[in-house]
């Protein structure tokens, strides 16, 4: 059986149910490329009581047979930082399991998609979510920001990418597109290590956040849309 398990954003975010399931599994894989574990793998191994197999992109997207062949005979836990379905990659793994007639169970965890509420911005007021990658000639982040209009836009930054780099990415696209979607005076909210004890949230104009050095990872960026007065009041504490 295959268990897809969200392990949350910080150490010991695991639910009791998730921990019980992992402990009785024969194998435990950890997604090692869609996000960053902000504590040591050894600490996680000590918590769950077994050795962790690190799963890179090739293993999850290309060589799924390595995981699924084990799941046909044994109990396999596939651990995902945050929640299981925050990345479409894990939906693909689930589809492969179904196509191979492998039983599965999903156990959800805290993710950036819920922890973003720490900013005081209402989850109901977010539009489409988009990633900013370390790639050239990608304009989807700009398009999504334009489409969301009055809604808040959450940018999930590539592994290792900083909020500063994310803002520069959008500014460069503005120079190219010139559609008045993003500039130095746009209100931005930078989030670093969200969901963790030392999380940082800073709100200000894009030019101000460009000069601020966030200390923790992973990092994400929000460009708020139309703000409710309660959201405005809450954001003041982060300026």
HUQUI-V559898 format. One record per helix or strand of 3 or more residues. SS is the DSSP state (H for helix, E for strand). FROM is the first residue (numbers start at 1). TO is the last residue. Records with the same first field share a line. If there is no record, write none. Layout:
SS->FROM-TO, FROM-TO
This chain:
E->2-6, 27-31, 53-55, 76-80, 104-107, 130-132, 152-157, 187-192, 200-205, 219-223
H->16-24, 41-48, 57-62, 65-73, 84-86, 88-99, 112-119, 123-125, 140-148, 163-177, 206-210, 229-238
